[in-house]
Amino acid sequence: MNAITINLNSIIQLNDNQFYQLCRQNPELKFERNAQGELMIMSPTGGSTGKRNFALNLELGIWNRQKQLGVCFDSSTGFKLPNGATRSPDVAWIPLQKWNNLSPEQQEKFVPLCPDFVIESLSPSDELKSLQGKMQEYMDNGTRLGWLINAQDKQVEIYRQGQPTEILNNSNCLSGEDVLPEFILNFMKIW
């Protein structure tokens, strides 16, 4: 099942604090908000997708703990993008300096910036085109490197600033390039 989109704009336009409170008051629901202010209710992932997302977070987290270059986030974290959308990538990372420049209140609520690195993992309930649009939105708002992982087809779409999307099929590993120095994702742990 895809996300359910609700347009309440003709009735009410939620400001950032109201949207944050809506999310806090309904912890059993996972909300995102697009740049037009429409709310999206996301369905939970299935077991295979959840297992894969955990493995992705674990691999990035181990690298980050060793390098201490930034802060990692899971799919529960909301990022307030420059275009006004609030998105929750499956995996996200920002440099430590960006995190440290945020006030304690900004760190506590939805993070008011776009991650430098994101991963979205296609689940059986997702539409590929929808996730591709989300990846492009991240890039348009400042993400430097993004991976859209389609485990079923063993395919990865790589998004980079100012470059066309690269598609890899049956790749064994993937580099974090200059965004995540020396990070190598071994797909044998993911597929």
PyMOL commands that set and color helices and strands:
alter all, ss='L'
color gray80, all
select helices_A, chain A and resi 16-25+47-67+96-100+104-108+128-140+187-189
alter helices_A, ss='H'
color red, helices_A
select strands_A, chain A and resi 4-6+30-33+39-42+70-73+79-80+86-87+91-95+117-121+145-150+155-160+166-169+173-175+184-186
alter strands_A, ss='S'
color yellow, strands_A
deselect
rebuild
show_as cartoon
